[in-house]
Amino acid sequence: MRKGIHPDYGPVVFRDRAAGHAFLTRSTLVSRASGKTIEWTDGHTYPVVDVEISNVSHPFYTGTARVLDTAGRVERFERRYGKRGGA
């Protein structure tokens, strides 16, 4: 790989603002962490990136996602406005 063209890649903490959950990983966002830092459980200080949603608070992963009843919607639409036969 050529030197000087790739972004910095290092440890960074992603903090879920909705659930109050944080996890440590490696990312290229270490250079764009906006100067905020957090002391992690291992005693080291890492840059932190705040995210609005993660696997801890996302409805799909938490099991609170609603399943859309598309067949019921179509039937309700047809009852309300009637079926149209046509080309």
C-alpha positions in Angstrom: 0.0 0.0 0.0 1.2 3.5 -0.7 2.1 5.7 2.2 0.2 8.9 3.0 -3.0 8.2 1.1 -5.0 6.1 3.6 -6.9 7.5 6.6 -5.7 6.8 10.1 -7.1 3.5 11.5 -7.2 3.1 15.2 -9.2 2.3 18.3 -12.4 4.4 18.8 -15.4 4.1 21.1 -18.9 4.3 19.6 -21.5 5.5 22.0 -25.2 4.9 21.4 -27.0 8.0 22.6 -30.4 6.3 22.7 -29.5 3.3 24.9 -26.4 4.6 26.8 -24.4 1.7 25.4 -20.8 2.0 24.2 -18.4 -0.4 22.5 -14.7 -0.2 21.6 -13.6 -1.1 18.1 -11.2 0.1 15.4 -12.3 2.5 12.7 -11.1 5.2 10.3 -13.3 7.6 12.1 -10.6 8.1 14.7 -9.5 11.2 12.9 -13.0 12.7 12.8 -13.9 12.0 16.4 -14.4 15.7 17.0 -11.9 15.9 19.9 -14.2 14.2 22.4 -12.6 11.4 24.5 -13.7 8.8 27.0 -11.9 6.8 29.5 -12.6 3.1 28.8 -12.7 0.2 31.4 -9.1 -0.7 30.6 -7.9 2.7 31.9 -6.9 4.1 28.5 -8.5 7.2 26.9 -10.0 6.8 23.4 -11.7 9.1 21.0 -15.5 8.8 21.1 -18.1 9.0 18.3 -21.7 9.5 19.3 -24.3 7.6 17.2 -28.0 7.9 17.3 -28.8 4.2 16.9 -26.9 0.9 17.2 -27.8 -2.8 17.5 -28.7 -2.2 21.1 -31.5 0.3 20.3 -32.5 -0.6 16.8 -36.1 -2.0 16.6 -35.1 -4.9 14.3 -32.4 -6.2 16.7 -34.4 -5.6 19.9 -37.5 -7.4 18.6 -39.7 -4.4 18.8 -40.1 -4.0 15.1 -43.6 -3.9 13.8 -44.5 -6.3 10.9 -46.5 -4.5 8.2 -49.6 -6.3 7.2 -49.5 -5.5 3.5 -52.3 -7.9 2.6 -54.6 -6.2 5.1 -53.7 -2.8 3.8 -54.5 -3.8 0.2 -57.9 -5.3 1.2 -58.8 -2.2 3.2 -57.9 0.0 0.3 -60.1 -2.2 -2.0 -63.0 -2.1 0.4 -62.7 1.7 0.7 -62.2 2.6 -2.9 -63.5 -0.5 -4.7 -61.7 -2.7 -7.2 -61.2 -1.4 -10.6 -61.3 -3.7 -13.5 -59.3 -2.5 -16.4 -56.4 -2.6 -18.7 
